[in-house]
Amino acid sequence: MEPVKLGVIGGSGIYDMEALTDIQEVKPHTPFGDPSDAIVVGTLSGQRVAFLPRHGRGHRISPTEVNSRANIFALKSLGVERIVSITACGSLREDYAPRHIVIPDQIFDRTRSRPLTFFGGGLVVHISFAEPFCPELSQAVYAAAKATGATVHRGGAFVAIEGPRFSTKAESNAFRQWGLDIIGMTFVP
């Protein structure tokens, strides 16, 4: 199979990409276990794309149980160099309304029960996370979303909470006061 440079991870409600043609399913095994589901590789507008539903088809994996390391490792094993990750989230701002698209540029991690690294067990690697999103890919996604006529916001801080429970009103109010913009359960790791 030819290398696939772009991966798409679908969040809640996005379990397939109907526009893909010439598809095949692959089930890579990784040192971290199996990914959330089979990866569907297909062609979209002449580009080979790998699609993976984060929670598995039918939404059967809770946010805390998503094996993110296996998902990323599996996509990388197919040649993926860039990932567009779609996630359902809530707004902490009045001007980020339902059905708006937000392309965040920062993450505030409030998760507690998830492995956060590929390293350990004697392999110590320190990585920068100051800029957690690729600015070039973010700009390309922004331009593509804008071209559809959607309301899209470039930039914002995403607070990742453990889930599967939603935040309390007190927590959401604190996140607002901290200057965070959107909230969800699956951006970290």
HELIX and SHEET records of a PDB file:
HELIX    1   1 PRO A   63  GLU A   65  5                                   3    
HELIX    2   2 SER A   68  SER A   77  1                                  10    
HELIX    3   3 PRO A  135  ALA A  147  1                                  13    
HELIX    4   4 LYS A  169  GLN A  177  1                                   9    
SHEET    1   A 5 THR A  21  VAL A  26  0                                        
SHEET    2   A 5 ILE A  39  LEU A  44 -1                                        
SHEET    3   A 5 GLN A  47  PRO A  53 -1                                        
SHEET    4   A 5 LEU A   6  GLY A  10  1                                        
SHEET    5   A 5 ARG A  82  SER A  85  1                                        
SHEET    1   B 4 GLY A  90  SER A  91  0                                        
SHEET    2   B 4 ILE A 182  GLY A 184 -1                                        
SHEET    3   B 4 ALA A 157  ILE A 161  1                                        
SHEET    4   B 4 GLN A 106  ARG A 110  1                                        
SHEET    1   C 2 ILE A 101  ILE A 103  0                                        
SHEET    2   C 2 VAL A 152  ARG A 154  1                                        
END                                                                             
